[in-house]
Amino acid sequence: MTQNNNSPLTELVTKARTHYFTKPLLDDYSIECVSEKQLWEFFDPSWLYQPKDLYLEPKKLLSQEQRDKLARLSQANTILQDSVLIKDLATDTPILLFHGYQKSFDSYYMQFTAVHPDYRQRGIYSAFLERIIGYTAALGLSTVVSCHSPVNNPVLIAKLKKNFKITALEIDGHMGINVWLTYFHNKELESAFEFRCGHLNFSQAMVQASYGTTEQFYKLLQTVINK
């Protein structure tokens, strides 16, 4: 979907930005909307509240192939989103509905999937999951994420069998308790997640993508392992 520069949405955003992001802050500080690239040119780890912790920069964990693919996505001037309808070839009956979209620069969100009750327990959902995994890998995305009720065992089990990981729990005001699942295409990101869960699998790539005291930690970890 290409964004129309004259669309009502663009007019609404422009009006809101003009009102909130152009007037000086506290009368002494100018506010300017810049590109994301310009923004990060000013970043320095010393600005962080806790700069000595073991922080990682996700973009530095991307392979060059991923970088190239994601760059093409960002230059497409479109919003990556997919609405998929699957039908039974024999009867033309709709059996699966799906909607997903690019949630962040390298993450794809499986927002909605529903299988017709008469077609469950046939492996349809699992087969479609494989298509989504392949599709998002081809686009260069690092992760596929989804959000589910903790009592939705069929979906949770199907995704865990496909190597999705439970990465978060949240309490949502509309939906209640949610379980977030993540599939990692980028294995360095997966290693970083596993490290946060207590696995001592800190890699050299993670060191190179870090700031703070990570390099010292890595040297200490290697000393302990080699004893």
C-alpha positions in Angstrom: 0.0 0.0 0.0 1.6 3.2 -1.2 1.1 6.3 1.0 -0.5 9.2 -0.8 1.1 12.5 0.2 -2.3 14.1 -0.2 -4.2 11.6 1.8 -6.2 12.5 4.9 -3.8 10.5 7.0 -0.8 12.5 5.8 -2.7 15.8 6.4 -3.6 14.6 9.9 0.1 13.7 10.7 1.4 16.9 9.2 -1.0 19.0 11.3 -0.2 17.1 14.5 3.6 17.4 13.9 3.3 21.1 13.1 1.5 21.7 16.4 3.6 19.5 18.7 7.1 19.3 17.1 7.8 22.8 15.9 7.2 25.0 18.9 10.3 25.4 21.2 10.3 23.2 24.2 10.2 25.2 27.5 10.8 28.3 25.3 14.6 27.5 25.1 15.0 24.3 23.1 14.2 23.9 19.4 12.4 20.8 18.1 13.1 19.4 14.6 11.8 16.3 12.8 14.7 14.6 11.1 15.2 11.3 9.3 16.0 8.2 11.3 19.5 8.1 9.7 20.1 11.7 10.9 18.8 10.9 14.3 21.3 8.0 15.0 24.2 10.1 13.9 23.9 12.0 17.2 23.6 8.9 19.3 26.3 8.1 21.9 26.1 5.3 24.5 27.0 7.8 27.2 23.5 9.2 26.9 22.0 6.0 28.2 20.8 5.9 31.8 22.7 2.7 32.5 25.6 2.7 29.9 27.6 0.1 31.7 25.1 -2.7 31.4 25.3 -5.5 28.8 23.5 -3.8 26.0 23.4 -5.0 22.4 22.7 -3.1 19.2 20.4 -5.4 17.1 21.2 -3.8 13.8 24.9 -4.8 14.2 23.9 -8.5 14.4 22.5 -8.4 10.9 24.3 -10.2 8.1 25.2 -8.2 4.9 22.6 -10.2 3.0 19.9 -9.2 5.6 21.0 -5.6 5.4 20.7 -5.5 1.6 17.2 -7.1 1.7 16.0 -4.8 4.5 17.3 -1.8 2.6 15.3 -2.7 -0.4 12.2 -3.1 1.8 12.7 0.3 3.3 13.2 2.0 -0.1 10.0 0.4 -1.6 7.8 3.4 -0.4 5.1 0.9 0.6 3.8 -0.6 3.9 4.5 -4.3 3.9 1.3 -6.0 4.8 -0.4 -9.2 3.7 -4.0 -10.4 3.7 -4.2 -14.1 2.7 -7.3 -16.2 2.0 -6.9 -19.9 1.6 -9.7 -22.0 0.0 -10.5 -25.7 -0.4 -9.8 -26.4 -4.1 -12.6 -29.0 -4.2 -15.4 -26.8 -2.8 -14.1 -23.3 -3.1 -14.7 -23.0 0.6 -12.7 -20.4 2.6 -10.7 -22.3 5.2 -8.0 -19.9 6.5 -7.8 -16.2 6.9 -4.5 -14.4 7.7 -3.3 -10.8 8.1 0.3 -9.8 8.9 2.6 -6.8 8.5 6.1 -5.5 9.1 6.1 -4.5 12.7 9.6 -2.9 12.8 12.5 -2.6 10.4 13.3 -6.3 10.7 10.3 -7.9 12.4 7.1 -9.3 10.9 3.9 -9.5 13.0 1.4 -12.4 12.4 -1.5 -10.3 13.6 -4.4 -12.6 12.8 -4.9 -16.2 11.7 -8.2 -18.2 11.8 -8.9 -21.7 10.5 -12.5 -22.8 9.7 -13.7 -25.2 12.5 -14.4 -28.0 9.9 -10.8 -27.9 8.7 -8.9 -28.0 11.9 -6.6 -30.9 13.0 -5.5 -31.4 9.3 -2.1 -29.8 9.5 -3.3 -26.7 7.5 -2.1 -24.2 10.1 1.3 -25.9 10.5 1.8 -26.0 6.7 0.9 -22.3 6.5 3.4 -21.5 9.2 6.1 -23.0 7.1 5.1 -20.7 4.2 5.2 -17.6 6.5 8.6 -18.6 7.8 10.0 -19.1 4.3 8.3 -15.9 3.1 9.8 -13.7 5.9 13.2 -15.3 5.5 13.2 -14.4 1.8 12.5 -10.8 2.7 15.5 -10.7 5.1 13.5 -10.1 8.2 15.1 -11.2 11.5 12.0 -12.3 13.5 8.4 -13.3 13.2 6.3 -12.4 16.2 2.7 -13.3 17.3 0.5 -12.7 20.3 -1.9 -15.3 21.8 -4.1 -16.2 24.8 -2.1 -18.4 27.2 -5.0 -21.0 27.0 -4.8 -21.2 23.2 -2.9 -24.5 23.3 -3.4 -25.6 19.7 -1.7 -22.5 18.3 1.0 -22.3 21.0 1.9 -26.0 20.5 1.9 -25.7 16.7 4.3 -22.7 16.9 6.5 -24.1 19.6 7.0 -27.2 17.4 8.2 -24.9 14.6 10.8 -23.5 17.0 9.0 -20.3 18.0 10.1 -19.2 21.5 8.1 -17.7 24.3 9.7 -14.2 24.6 7.2 -12.1 26.6 4.1 -12.0 28.7 1.9 -8.9 29.0 -1.4 -7.8 30.5 -3.4 -5.9 28.0 -6.4 -3.7 29.0 -8.5 -5.1 26.1 -7.4 -8.7 25.8 -6.1 -9.6 29.3 -3.0 -11.8 29.6 -1.1 -12.3 26.3 1.8 -14.6 25.4 4.2 -13.3 22.8 6.0 -15.8 20.6 9.1 -15.2 18.4 10.6 -17.1 15.5 14.3 -16.1 15.0 15.6 -16.1 11.5 18.7 -14.3 12.7 20.6 -16.9 14.9 22.7 -14.3 16.6 19.6 -12.6 17.8 18.4 -16.0 19.0 21.7 -16.5 20.8 21.2 -13.1 22.5 17.8 -14.1 23.6 19.0 -17.4 25.0 21.9 -15.6 26.8 19.3 -13.4 28.5 17.6 -16.6 29.6 20.7 -17.8 31.3 22.5 -19.8 28.6 26.3 -19.1 28.4 26.4 -18.8 24.7 27.8 -15.3 24.3 29.3 -15.0 20.8 32.0 -12.8 19.3 29.4 -11.3 17.0 27.4 -10.2 20.1 30.5 -8.6 21.5 31.0 -6.6 18.3 27.4 -5.5 18.4 27.6 -4.3 22.0 28.4 -1.2 24.0 29.0 -0.8 27.8 30.9 -3.5 29.6 30.1 -6.4 27.3 33.6 -6.9 26.0 35.0 -7.2 29.5 32.2 -9.7 30.3 33.1 -11.8 27.3 36.8 -12.0 28.3 35.8 -12.9 31.8 33.3 -15.6 30.5 36.0 -17.1 28.3 38.4 -17.3 31.3 35.8 -19.1 33.3 34.9 -21.5 30.5 38.6 -22.3 29.8 39.4 -23.2 33.4 
